[in-house]
Amino acid sequence: MLSKSRLLHIARYFYANLPLTYPAKAKIREALSPVLRALTSEKRGLAMFSELRKSFGSRSDSLAWPAPDEHAFVQLLLELSEHCSRYGPIGSMITVPFMSSGGAERVALNFACAYRELQPRFTVLVLITDRPLKNDLMVLPDGIKVVALHDHVQSDFENIRLQFLKSLVQAVKPTVLHNINSELAWKLIIDHGLLMSRLTQIFASIFAFQYLPGTRRKTGYASYFLQPALPHLHGLLSDNHRFITDAIAEYELDATTSTKLHVVYNPCRIFLEKTLNAPPISSSSCGADGPDRRLRVLWAGRLDAEKRVDLLYDIARRCVFADFMVYGHSVIDKETSLPSQPNLILKGGFSDPYELVRDGPFDAFLFTSRWEGLPNILLEVGALGIPVIAPTVGGVGELISTRTGFPLPEEPTVRDYEEALQIVRADPGEAATRAQALKELVKTRHSWGAFRESVQTIPGYINASDGFGRGNRVASDSGPENPVISIVIPFFNQGQYLYESVSSALLAYEGKTEIIVVDDGSTDPKTELYLSEVATLSGKVRIVRQANQGLSGARNSGIEAAKGQFIQLLDADDILIPGKLDVQVAHMTVCPALDVSICDFLLSDETVTHITRSDAAISRFPLTLDDFLYRWERGFAIPIHCALFRKDVFSQTRFDVGARAKEDWLFWCTLSSLGCRLAYLRGHYAVYRQHAQSMRRSYVGMGKSWLLAAQKIDALLGGKHPLFLESAVSWFEQYYEKHPEYRQEVSRLQTNLSSAETSTPTRSDNQEANAAQLLRQLSFLSTTANSPFISVVIPVYNHYEYIEECLRSLSEQGTTEFEVICIDDASPDLRIHELMRGLKGKLTGLRIVTHASNRGISASQNEAVELARGKFIAFLDCDDLLVPNALSRVDEEIKQRPDIDYFFSDRWDIDEAGASVRLARYGGYYHLKPGNRSLREDLLDGMVASHLKVIRRSVFIQVNGCSDEFEGIQDWELALKISEIGRLAYIPEPLYKHRIHSHSVTESAKVDQMRKTNMLRRRYIDRWIRSAKCSVAGTHPGPSQVFNCNSALPSLAELKKSRSSSQCCVLDLRGPVLTSAITFAREFNSYFDLILWDRPEVPAALMGYLWGDVLSPHNATRRSEVVSHSVKGDH
């Protein structure tokens, strides 16, 4: 079987000799790398099969960024923010393939140190991109942050790591991006160079051309990457003139391009101030003993094939008059090793050049590399005064000449080295003279001062116009009354979404916030109920009321009232993902001169059930003024809540109150034209909800708004973009005017105009006639006694089209004596008002109450019960109806079972036309059957005691009736309360017809009802089942049971058993989540103390449904770590 090293050698040989372009080779390498890993693993069979599936299974050119890696990006940003708050923003980002003790890594640290000295207000980020190799012995200068990409990116696919690196550059926007031998960074420059060059100044270092073994065929960085990357580079740096000259000749560079190439000689760390002690008095043994003495020879570097360790072995075998001390270890070729040889002594790795001479002085240093630039090791041994024997490959000839050492041909033989060693042995004085000359050259040309001066003169490296050079503007807590972030939520008649948006805002940041809800003159009667509900969520919520000024005016009012350092705008129907603002404040800390941080968003339907990602809408663009002018709506869009703004941004501009549409486009163009600094932050932290009605908006109206906004933007530009208006008109013609909906709408408008000219006004419904007809049908109520047996309570709110049928159904209820109480809760439909007025005061058994303002169904029912004269109360919704003789049938049951306080029956579900849809027995729950358990147990899992329900009035009053807290599910809360003090009985007959239609409460308020269902169930779980002794924050070390819904949905019995045994219940929704799991979590999250997630789609889908704070900003890591230590059972 072939060894690992042999397999890798063969693979590299064939890869290098493929007659393909680099992009083609890169794709082949990415596909085959997992296979090579499998071939070289210990478990080849299973590993090979697994990796083959990964490589050749279902893949696309653009791999999705896995959620763990997206979250890892957040963690890295938070880590960087801590570093930057101490040392300043990131001015330079340097990429290296690994961090060993080699020359390229030393070059990276030299540039990092120079940048820090020349730009002390900035920090430097060194990224290890290609291999998880980091030398912990390497001393890092103060203020330089080293990050290994493999510590954060879980995927083996290069494309995922490339996205991670690209996103980091987009977020940080360093002044300088400097690549030193990182293949991943080269790929970034080649694939995304146009975008990257608009974000930062791109530099790269290349030191030499590399060659295939035994040939002069070029390979390596210069051969693969330089030519395609050069157009995007601001500068190409090398440590020797030889490479610069060869590159200009090889690629026939013109004079302009040649000016990008610069030589920067590396400094020798022996002479760096304040880093190392002075060198020993003598590191060379030249002149000691006599001509027959035994030589001590030093070799140091990576024990890899390109360093020609094979040649070193042959030299040692030939030169038996010398002992060879070898320092280093393999990095690239892990299995490379030296065969045993008596005079070849392996000393191990080193990090400090003084480690090389601690065991005594040396007579010579051998350099054997096949190719090189101007290696640091030669500078270091030269500074130590050791004679150097080296082939003049690459830039070595600029250091080693017959005056400063013993130069050899570029392809030296063993005999060449032997002869040089014999000269050193025979004439140690000459060797010492050359060594001293080399030491002086290194001391002058390769001093730190010379290097720093060279770096300072690189065009654009230090003196570039940095976008983040306005000093540190880091968020801080300036006092208990001053929030860090003000979240502004304007709304107009969208109060039904407020609970979701405000809840998401409360979870978006762990620091100090204020939430300003701006009611822009809403006309919805339920507005006050919605506002009071969100006001009780937190003391952070502040309500601002104003006359209608439109969305722009409402936003401006919220901004004016804001006290925070940052502003988050959030439309009432949209959602923030937990932790959004923590991440964006960290982004602002890393980039303190940034004005706006912009993240990705999720696109959802109205119910936030179908969720998609819109990565390309923002990430492909550098966020320049041209993007906003010429690409808006044409593949580019930024929902306003993706952004976090510094408050001082709004001192320059506000939203145009004259724009009733396209106000965001106008605002972004204004902001960009003022020079505000914007940066993209990878991560889906906002949810943009698309409503069904928004999909049917007027194309004529939108097109008109587009043109009006374009005219305003054109005036703003003041003639600086003469082609802008033409571009906007062209888009109007392509997208709006040519859209089929536009033409159909124009046709409808023309038809309506013609109809309006010839039509005559139509007569409105005759409410008086309708009322008179109903009075005739309900005339039996005129003889109702003062003490009826049953009072029928009908809360009324709209539903005019069904209320007459509802009332008529009461005329077929047999001989039972009952009264009817209708409470009109300020219905906005005037037909209801007129009908109620026509019925009021006409029948003694029909009482009509009308509210001037909406109070909610709980208050209406409670008021009706207070007015009721009957011993029992029957509840009937105004869009439903009773089956014939339903009340008589209940009357019979009451007489037969006088101890029962609460009767309930089955029901028919009917459609809008009254046709039966299904027979709903026992509340209509598929998983609950009468008689299997106690009725109270069933009641905890669902409202089985539903329509028709008839309740003893005294018991209703005893439990304080219906609660405003559970408005919408008040009937279930009432049933649960009564079950604790009274008795319930089930009538297994359908006595009620429940109408399901598009305007029914059960559909429009589904989220609200589901949330309250979980809150209510949770209350009774804690009351009826022994509560688990654990903290919602996940900090209690007690036992937990984790339920993973992607394998199988747990039964309610299992959940109750877990809770009754005092275990914390944890719902694990990490990884790809099934729709069934989300549905289950929405309905039964009340059983769980903690919900784990690592994809933003999960909190997006659950927002507004949760019983309490079971989600937190960094739930995917912090809480999962706690749970991993406390899990006792796993489902």
N, C-alpha and C positions, 0 to 999 in steps of 0.2 A: 504494500500500500504506500502511495506517495505521502511524504511528510507534508506538514502544513506549509513550511517555508517553500518547498518545491512547488506545491500547488499554486501558491501566491505568485511565485516567480514566473511560472508558466502563464498565469493569467495576465500579469503585468506585461510580459513580453508580447503576447498577442494583442493586448489592448493598445500598446504603444505603436504597434506596426499596422494597425487597421488604417486603410487609406480613406478615413472619414473626417469630416469637420468635427470640431470640438462639441457643438451641441448634439450631434448624432452620437458621438462617443459617450457623452454624459448620460443620455437616455439609456444606452446599453448598460453602462456601469450601474446606474440606479436600479435597473431591473435585475442585474446579475449579482449585485453585492450581497443580498440576503442568501443567495445560493452558495456563494463563496464562504459566507459565515457558517452556513450549515455544513459545508464540506470540511471545514477546519474545526468543527465543534467535536466534542467528545461523543455525542449521540448522533451520529451522522444519519442514520436511517430515518428516524422520526423527525429530526430537525430538517433534513432535506425535504421531506414531504410537506412539512409545515411552511417552510420558506418558499417552496415552489408555488404553493397556493397563494401566498402573499404576493409573489412577484407576477404571476401570470393569471391570477384570478381576476375578478371584476374590478377594474381600475379605470380612472380617467386621467387625462393629461393634467387636469387641475384637481388635485386631491383636496377634499374638504379638510379643514383644520379641526382635528378632534377636540372635543370639549376640554379634556384634561390639559391639553397644550394651551388652549385659550385661557384657562384659569391659571396655568403656570405663567403665562405672560403677565397676568395681573399681579401675581406674587412677585415676579421680578421687578415690575414697576414700583410696587410698594417698597421693595428692598432698596431700589435705586433712590427712591424719594428720601429714605432715611439717610443715605449717604450724601445726597445732594443738599439736604438741609444743613449738613455740617460743613461740607467742602465747597458748595456752590454748584451751579448747573454744569451739565456735561458739554464741554466745548469740543472735545476730540473723542472719536470712537475709533479704536484701533483693533483690527481683526487679525488673529493668528490661528493657525491650524491646531496647535497644541501649545502647552506651556511646559517645555522641558528646560534643559540648561543649554540649549543650542544657540547658535549665532542669531537666528532670526528673532527668537524671543528676546535676546539681549538688545537687538535693534529696536524692537517694540518698546521696551522699557526705557531705552534712551530717548526715543521720541516723546514718550509719555512724560518723562521727567523734564525735558526741555520745554514742552508745552506748559506744564505746571509752573515752571519758573518764569516763562515769558507771559503767561496769562494766569496769574495767581488767583483770580476770581473764579476760575473754571476748574472743573475736575476732568479726569480722563477715564474713560471706560475701555478696558481691554477685554475683548471677547474671544474666548476659545471656541472655535466653530466646528472643527472637523473631527476631532478625536477627544475622548474623555480622558485626557492626560494632562495632569497639572503637577508641577514640581513644588511640593510644599516647602522645600528647603530654600526656594528662591525668595530673597528679601524684597518686599514690595515697598516702594517709597510711599510716604504719607500722601493721602488724598487721591490715590490711584486705585480704582475699583476693578478687580478681575472677576469675570463671570464666565463660567463654562456653560455653553449652550446645552450640553447633554444633561446637565443637572436640572434643566427646566423643560426640555422637549422630550416627550416619551417615545415619539415615533422614530423608527429607523429610516423612514423615507426621507430622502434629501429634500424633496419638494416641500415637505412640512417644515423642515428646519429653515428652508429658504424663506417661506412665508413668515416665519417667526422673526428672522433677521430683518426682512423687509419692513415688517410692522414696527420693529424696534426703532429703525432709522426714521420711519414716518412719525413716530410718536416723539422721539427725542430731538429730532432735527439738529444734529450736532453741526457745529461750524465746519468741522473736518471729519471725513470718513477716510481712514487710512488703512489700506489692506496690505498686510505683510504675509504673503504665502498662504492665505486662506482660500481654499478652492471654493468654499461656499460663498465667500464674499466676491470672488471673481464671477461666479455664476450670477450673483445679484447684480453686479455692474453690467454684465453682458445682457441679461434678460430684462432688466428694469432700469437701465442706465439713464434713459431720458427722464423718467420720473425722479430717480435718485439725484440726478444732477441739478434738478430744480429745487431740491430740498437741502443740499449740502455740497461742499467742495470735495470732490473725490480725488484721493491720491492713492498711489500704489507703489510698493517697493519691489523691485526685481533685481537680483544681484548677478545672475549669470545665465547663460544658455546651458541647458543640460543635454546630454547625448545618450543615446542607447548604447548599452555595453558593446564594446568592440567595433563601434561604427562612429561616423561623424553625423549621423542623423539626429536632428534636434528633437528634443522632447521637453516636457516640463512646463512650468508656468509661462515662460516667455513664448514658447511655441504654441501652446494651446490658447492662452488668454489675451496676450498683449494686443494683437492686431484688432480683434473685435471690440475690445474694451477701450482702446485708446481714444476714440471720439468722445467718450464720456468722462475721461480723466481730465482733471485740472492740472495734474502734474504726475510725472513718473520719476521716482527717485531711485538712485542706485548708490552703492558705496564705492563704485570704481568707475573710471573713465572707459575702461575696456568694453564693458557691457553697453554703455551709451553709444560708443562708436559702432560696435557690432550691430546694435538694434537699428540705428539709422540706416546702415548699409543693408541689412537683411530685409527691411520693410520699405526701403526706398522712401523714407520720410521726407516731406518737403520742409522748407525752412520754418514755416509757421508751426507745424506739428513738432518739429525738432526742439522748439523753444520750451515745450512742455517737459523735456527731459533734463534732470538736474542731478549733479553728483553731490552727495553729502557724506563725507568721510566719517565713519563711526568713531566715537571716542573710546579710549582704552580705560577700562574701569580701574586699572591700577593707579591711574593718576586722578581719579575723581576725588574731589574734596569731600570730606566728612562722610566717606563711605567705608574706606578700608585703611588699615594702618600702613605705614610706609613699608615698602618691600624690604626683604632681608638684604643684608650687606652684599651677599653673593649668592646667586641662584645657579651660577655656572661653575663647573669644576675644571674649566679650561686652564691648563698650565700645571695642574697637579700631577704628582708622580712623574712618569716618563713616557716615551713614545710607545712603550709596550704595555702600558697600563690598560686595564679593562674599562671600556666606556660605559657610562650610564646614560641611556637614551630614553627620552620621554615621548609618548604618543598620547594624545587626548582628543576626545570627540565622541560622536555617536558610533556605536559598533554596528553600522549598517553597510549594506553593499556599496552604496555610492561613495562611502569613505574609504573603500578599498582595503578592508581588513584582511582580505585574502593576500594582497600585496604585502601588507605588514608581516604576515606569517612567513611568507617566502623570504623577506628580508632578514627576519630573525633566524631562520634556518641557515641562511648564507653567512650572516655576520655573527659567527660564534664568539667573536672577540668583544661582543657588547651584550649588556643586559637591557632589556626593553621593558620599561614600566608603562603599563597601559591603563589609562583612566577613561571611564565612560561606560555606557550601557546602550543596548539596542532600543530604538524607538519605533522605527518603521518596520524593520525586519526582525520580528520578535525572536526568531529562532537563530539569528546570526550569532555565532560564537567562534572563539579562536581555539584551534586544536591545541593539545598539550605540547609544550615546547619548553625545555629546561630554562632557556634564557628569556622566556616570555612570561611576564608576571602581571596578572590581572589585579588591579587595585580597586575597581568599583567606580561608582559615579562620583561626581564632584559638583559643587556649586560655587566655590570660591577658588580663584586661581592660586591662592596661597596654599591650598590643599595639595597642589601638585608638587610643591617643593618642601613640604614639611619633613619628608624622610631624607632630605639631603639635596645637594646641587646636582645638576645634569650637565653633560657635555654637549648634548645636541637635542633638538626637537625635530621629529620626523612628521612631515605632512604628506598624506597619501591620497587625498580626495581626487576623484575623477574630474569633477568640475567644482567651481567655487566663484564667489564674488571676491570680496576681500575679508576673509574670515576673522572674527573677533579673537579666536584662539591664537592666531599669529600675532595680533597686537599684544595680547597678554603675555605670551612667552617672550616676545621681543622686549616688553617693558621689564620683565624679570631678568633680562640679560642673558638669555639662553640662545646660542647659535641655532639658526633655523635652516633646515634642509627641506626644500619644497619645489614641486613642479610649478611652472609659471602659468597655471590654468587661470582663466578668468582675470580677476584684478590682482592676483598674487604678485604678478610682475611689477606692479606699481609700488610694492612694499619690499620684495625680496629681489635684490640685484647682487652682483658680485661685490658691491661695496657693503651691503647690509646683511648678507647671508650667503647661502649656497643654492643658487637657482638651478633647477633641473628642467629638462624638456617637458612639454605638456603631457607626453605619454612616456614617462620614465620607466626604465627597466630596473630589476633588482641590482644589476651591476652599477647603474648610475648612483643609487643610494649607497652601495658599498664603497665606491670611490670617494664620495663626499665624506662618508664617515672616516675613511682612512686618512683624508686630509686633516680632518679635525683631530684625529689621533696623533698624526705626525706633527702638526703645527698648531698646537693649542693657542699660541699667541695670536696667530692670524684669525683664528676662529673668534677669539675674544675681541679683537679689533672690530671685526664685522658685527658682532653682537652689540658692541657699544654704539656703533653707527646706527644700527636698527633701533636701539633704545632711544637715541636722540631724535630720530625721525618720528617715532611714535609719540614721544613726549611733546613735540612741537605741532605736528600736523594732526595728531589724533587726541589733542587735549579736549577737555570738556568745554572750555571757552570757545575753541575753534568750532566745535560741533554746534554749540548753541547759536553762535553767530551765523553759521550756515543755515540752520533751521529758520532763523529769523528772516533771512533773505529769500526764502522760497516764496515765490509769488502766491498769495492767497492762503498760505498755511497759517500764518499768525495774524496778519493784518487784514484778513477777510472781514467784510462787513457782517458781523455776527448778528443773527436775528434775535438772539437771546442775550443781548449785552446790556440790558438796562438795570442790572442789579437784581438782587434777590427780593422777590415779592412772594413770600411764603405765607400760606394761611396760618393764622395764629388765633388763639382764643384771647381776645382783647378785653374780655369782661363777661360776667355772667349774663348781662342783659344784651349782649351783642352776638348774634348768631354768625357762624362762618358762612352759611349758605342760606339764601332766601329762595324758596321755591314758589313760583307764581303760577297759580292755576286759574285762568279765566274761564268762565262758562256762561252760556246762554241757553237755557232750556235743555241742558244735558245733565241734569242733576242725578239721573239714575246711574251715571258712571262715576260720580264723585267719590264714592266710598272706595272704589278700586284705585283711582288715581291718587287719592290722599294716602291710602294705605301703602301704596308703592313708594310714595314720597317719604313716608316715615321710615321705610326700610332701606332707603337709598344711601343714607349717610349715618355713621355712628357718632359723629360730632354734633355740634350745636347747629340747629336749623330752625327756621321759621317757615310756616306754610301759609301763604297768603292766597285765600280763595276770593276771587273777584266775581261777584254776581253782576253781570252786565245787563241789569234790568230784565231778568227772566220773567216770563208771563205764565209759566207752568204753575198751577195751584199747589203742587207738591213741593215747590222749591224750598219753602221754609222747613219742611220735614227733612229734606235731603241735607240742608245746611246744618240743622240741629244735630243730625246724626253724625256728620263728620266732625263737628265741633267737639263732640264728646270723645273722639278718638284720642286726642292729645291736647295738652295745653299749648302746643306749638302752633295750632291752627288758629288763624285770624281771618275773620270775614270782613270783606270790603264790599259795600253795596254802592251802585251808581246807576244813573239812567243809562239806557242803551247807547253805547258809543261804538259798537262793533268790536271785533277781535283785537284790532290794533289798539284801540282806545283802552280796552280792558287790560291788555298787557302793559301798556304805558302806566296805567294807574297802579298796577301791582309793582312795577319797577320803582315808581315814585315812592311807594310805601315801604320798600325793602330796606332792611338795615344790614344785610349781610355783605361780606366781601365778594361773594360770588352770587350770580343769579342763574337759577335753573328755571326755564320756562317749560310748562307742561300743560297741554290742552286737556280738558277735563275727561275726554274719552280715551286718552292714551295712558301708557303705563311705563314706569321706570323699573329696571331690574334691581334687586337688592345689591347694594355695594357699588352702584354706578358712580355715585358722587365721591365715595372713598377713593376709587380708582382715578377719577378725573382730578381730584384735589392733589393726589400723588403726582399725576401728570403735570399739573401746574407747579408742583414743587421741584420736579426734575427740570422743568423748563419755566423758570420764574418770570421770563418776559413774555410768555405766551398769553394772548388775550382770550382765546377761545379753544377749548378742547372738544373735539368732535369724535363721537364713537359710531359704531355700526348700529343697525336697527333690525328688528324682526318685523315682518309684515304679517298681520293676522286678519282673520275675518272678524265679524262683529262679536262673536262669542269667544274669541281667542281659543278656538279649537283647532283650526287649520292654520299652522304657523310656518312661514318660510323665511329664509335668510336672503337679504339683498346686499351681499358683500360688494358687488361691483358698483353699486350706486355711489359710493364714496371713495373706496380704497384705491381705485385706478387713477385718481386725480390728485394733483399737487395742491389743490385748493387756492389757485391763483385767481386774480380778477377775470382773466380770460375764461376760466372754467365757469364762473358764475354768469358771464355775459353770453357765452357762445355754446355752453353745453348743458345749461339748466333745462330740465325736462327731456333732454336728449341723451339719456343714459346717466345723467348726474342729478342728484337731488339730496337735500339734507333736511329731514324733518327737524323742526326747531328744538324738540326735546332731546335730540342727540347731543346738543351742545351744552357746555357749561361755560358761562361768560364771567369774566371779571366785571365787577359792577362799574368800574370807571369807563368801560366800553360805552355804556349808555350815556355818559356825559357828552359824547360826541354825536350821538344820533339816537332816535327813537323810531318806533313803528309809525308808518304813514297812516294817519287816521282817515285820510281820504280814499285809501285803498280798501275795498271790501272783499277783494280776492287777489291772489298773487302777491299778498303782502310779504310773504317770506322771501320771494325772489327779489323784490325791491329792497328789502332789508339787508339781505346778504350782499347784494351788489354795492349798496351804500357802505356797508361795513368794510368790504374788501377795498373799495376805492379810497377809503380813509387810511389804508395801510395797516389795518389790524392784523395781528399775527395769529394764524390759525394752524392747528396741527391735528392730524388724524390719529386716533387711538383705536387700535384693533380690539374688538370685543363688542358683543351684542348686548347693550345695556339699555336699550329703549325698545318699546313696542308701539308700532304705528298701526292703529286699528282702521280697517277699511269697512265702512258701512254699506249696506245694500243701497241706501238712498244716494250715497256719494258716488256710487258707480253709475247712477242714472242722472247725474247732474247735467245741467244744460250746457251743451257744447257751444251753443251760440253765446251764452253768457260767459263761459270760460274763455272763449276766443276773444271776446270783447275786453275782458279783464286783462288778458295777456297783452293786447295792443296798448291798452291804457297804461299798464305798468311799464311796457317797453318805452313809451314816450317819456315817462318820468325818468327812467334810467338814462335815456339818451340826453335829456336836459342836464342830469347830474354829471354826466361825463364831460360836458362842455366841449364837445368836438374832438376829444382825444381819441375816440374810437369811431371814425367816420363810417365804418361798415357795420356797426352794431345794429342800427335800426333796420337796415336791409336784411340782416341775418334773422332778426326777430320776426319781421314780416314774412320772410320765407318759411320759417317754422310754422307760423300761423296758417299759411296756405297749405303746407304739407300735412300738418297734423290735424288742425281744427277744421278748416274749410273743406278738405277732401274726405273727412270722416263721414261715413254713411249716416250716422246719428245727426250730424250737423245739417245735412241736406233734408233729412226727414223732419227735423225740428223746424227748419225754415218753412217747409211745406205746411206743417201743422199751424204755424203762426199765421201764414197767409190765409189758410182756410178759416181759422178762428176769427181773423179780422173781417173776412167777408160775412161770416155768420153773425158777427156782432152788429153789422150794419143793418141786417134784415130781421133779426130775431126780436121777439117781444118778451118782456119779463115774465118769468114763470111764477105761479102762485106757491107760496110756502105751505108746508104741512099744516093742516087745520088741527092744532093741538086741542082746542076746545072740543071739537067733535070726537077726537080720540078719547079724551077724558070722559066725555058723556057716555060713550059706549062702554068704557071700562066700569063706570059707576053702575050702569045697568047690570052688568055681569056680576058685580060684587055687591049688589043691593042687599044680599043676605047679611052683610056686615052692619047694616043699619039697626039690626035688632040684637046685636051682641050685648051680652050682659055686662054689668060693671065688673064682674069677676070671671072672666073667661078662663077656661082650663089651660089653654095654650096661647102664648103670644108669639106670632111669627115676626121675626126681625129681619128686615131687608135693608142692608146698607147699599146706598145708591151712589154710583160715580160713573157718569156717562152710560154707555151701552144702551142708548135709546132704542136701537133696532131690536133689542131683546126684552126690554123691561115690560112691555105690554103682554107678551106671551107669558112671562114670569108671573105677572099678577093674575092673568086669566087662569093659570093652573090652580089657583087657590079656590076657584069656583067649583071644583070637583073633589072636595075633601070630605064629603059625607056629612054626618050629623054632629061631628065634634065641634064644640063651641070654641072659637078662637078669635083673636084680634090680629090686626096687621099694623106694624109700625115701620114706616119708611123714613130713613135718614139720608137726605140728599147732602153729600159732603162737598158742597161747592163745585158741582159738575160744571166744567167750562162749556159743555154743549147746552146751548140756550133752549133747545127743544125739551130737555129734561126739566129745566126750570119751569117752562110753560106747562108741561104736563103735570108736574107736582102741584103747581098753583091751581090747576083745574080740578085736582082731586082733593085738595086740602079743605077740611071742615065740612065735607059733604056727607060722610058716613061716620057714625059714632064708633064703629069698629075699625076704621081706617084712619090712622093718625099720621100726618105728614110733618116732618121737621126738616127745615132747610138751614144749612150752615152758610154763613157769609164768607168763611175761609176754610180751606181744607184742613181737617184735623187728623185724618187718618182713620183706617177702618177699626182699629182697636177702640179709639175714643168714640166712634159712632156706635159700635156695638154696646159698649158700656153705657152710653147715654140711653140707648133704646131699652136695655134691660132695666135701668133705673125707672123708666117711664112705664114699663110693662106691668100689667095687672094679672097676668096668668101665673099659675104655679110652675109651669114648664115653659121653656123658651125653645122654639124651633128656629134654626138659622137657615136663611135662604139667600143666596147671592142673586143680584139683580139680573144677571145674564143666564141664570139657571132656572129650573122649574121642578115642581113636584109631580110625581106620577099620581093619577087619580086615586083617591082614598088613602093617600100616604099618612095623613094626620090621624085618620080613623084607625089605621093599623097600629100606629104608635100608641094611640089612646088605649087600645085593647091591651097592649103590652104593659102599659103603666098600671092599669087596673089589676092585671094578673101578677105584677111584680112590684108592689108598692115600695120595696126597699131599695130599688135601683134609682140612682141619681143621674145617670147619663146613658141614654139610648143612642145607638147608631146602627146604620143599615148599610146594605150594598148600594151600588149606584150604577146607572147607565152613563157612559161617556158618549156624548153626541157631538156632531160637527156643527158648523155654522148654520146649515139648513135644517138641523134637528134630527138628522138620520143617526141611528145608533152606530157607534164605532166599536165598542166593546162593553162587556159586562164586567165591572170592576168589583170583585168580591173582597171583603175584608180589607178595604182601603186600596185594593188594586195592586198589592205588592206580590211579585212573583215568588219571593223567597219566604213569605210569611203566610202560614195557613192557620185557621182557627182551630183551637183545641190542642195543638202540639205543645204549647207552653202556656204559661200564665199570660193573661192579657197585658199585664204591666210590662212583662219582658218584651212582648211584641211591640208595645207602644214605644219602647226605647229605640227600636230599630226603624220605626216608621209610623206615620199617622194613620193607623188602622181604624181609629175611631172617627172616621170622616163622615161625609154626607150620607144620608140625612142624619143630623145630630140634634137631639132634643134633650135639654139639660134642665134640671131642677133649678129654679130661679134662686132659691135661698143658698144653694151650694155655690152657684156662680158668684153670688155676692160674697160669700164666705171666703173664697179664694181670691178676692179682689179683682175678679173679672179678667179681661184681656189686658196684656201688658204692651205699652208703646215700644218697649225694648225689642219685642219680637213681632213688630208690625209685619204683616204678610204671612207669618206662620203662627199668628196669635191663637188659632184654634188648637194647634198641637200643644202649645205651651199650656193652654187652658186644660186640655185633656190630661196632661201629665200632672198638673197640680191637683186636679180632682181625683186622679187615681190614687193619690196619697191619703185622701181623707174620705172618699166616697166609693161607691160601687158603680161599675160600668157593665152594660149588657149589650150584646151583639144581636141584631135582628137580621138573619140571613136572607133578606129579600131586597131587591132593588126598588127603593122608594123615592129615588131622587134621580134627576137628569142633570149631569154636569156638562156644561158646554165648553168645548175646546176650540178656540179660534185665535186669529192673529193678534187680537187686542186683549186677550185674556191676561189677567194678572200673572198667572202661572208661567206664561211665556216671557213677557216683557221684564219681569222682575226675578228671573230665574237665579241669577247670581246672588242677589240679595237674599232670596229665600234659602238658597243652599248654604250660604254662610251662616245665617241665623239658625238654620237646622243644626249645623255642626256646633254652634255656640250653645244651643239649648241642649243638645244631646250630651255635650261635654259636661254641662252642669249636672245632669242627672246621672251620668257615668260616675262622676266624683261623689255623688250623693248615694247612689244605690249599689255601686260596685266599689270595693275597697280601692282607694286611689294609690297609684304607684308612687313610691317615695323617690321621686327624681325631679330634677330641675328642667324646665323648658330650655334653659340655656345649655343643657347637656353637661353640666359641671359635676353632677353627683356621681360618685364612683360605684353606685349600686348596680345591680344586675339589669340588663336590657335584653330585649328580644328584637332582632332585626327581621323585618318582613320585606322580601324582595318581590315586588309585584310583577316583574318581568318574567319570572319563572312560573308563578301561579298566584292568583289572587287569594289572600287569606279569607277564611270564613269569619263571620261575625262571632261565631262561637269560639274560634281560636283567639280572636282579639280580646274577648271578654275573659277568657281563661288566663291570658297573659296579664291582664290588668288585675284580675282578682288575686294573682300570685305576687302582687307588688312589684312587677317588672315594668320598666319603662318600655313603651312600645315605640319602635323606630321604623319609619318607612323609608326604604332605600330606593330612591328613584334616580340613581346614578346610571350612566351609560345610556344607550338608546332606549327610549321609553315608549311603550305601547299606548295607544289611545285608550285601551281598556284600563290601564293602570292610572292614567290621568282621571278618567271618569270615576274610578273607584276612590281616588284620593279626594276628588271634589266632593263626593257624597259622604265619605266616612273618615275624613281626616280628624274628626273629633276623638277617635280612639288613639291617636298618636301624639306623643310628646315631642317628637323631632322628625323632620323630613330632610333626608340627605339628597343633594342634587349637585350636578356638575355641568348641567347644560341650561342656558338661560330660558329655553323653552318651558322648562318645568315651573319656575316661579311665575313666568308670564301666564301660563295656563291656569295656575292656582290662585293668582292674585284676586282677592275679593271673596274667595271661597273658604278661607281658613278660619278656624275657631279662635286662634290666638297667634302669638308670635312664635311660630315654629320654624320660620325661615329667617335667616339673618344674612348680612352682607357677604360674609365669607364662609358660608355654610359648608361649602364643598370640601374645605380643608379643616378649619378649626374644629368644627363639631364632629366630623368623621374621625378625627384623631381621638377625641374623647370617647366616642362610641366604641372604637376599636379596642379600647382597654377595658370596656365594661360589658361586652357582649357575652352572655351566658348561653344563649340559645340562638339558633339560626333557622329560619324557615325556608 
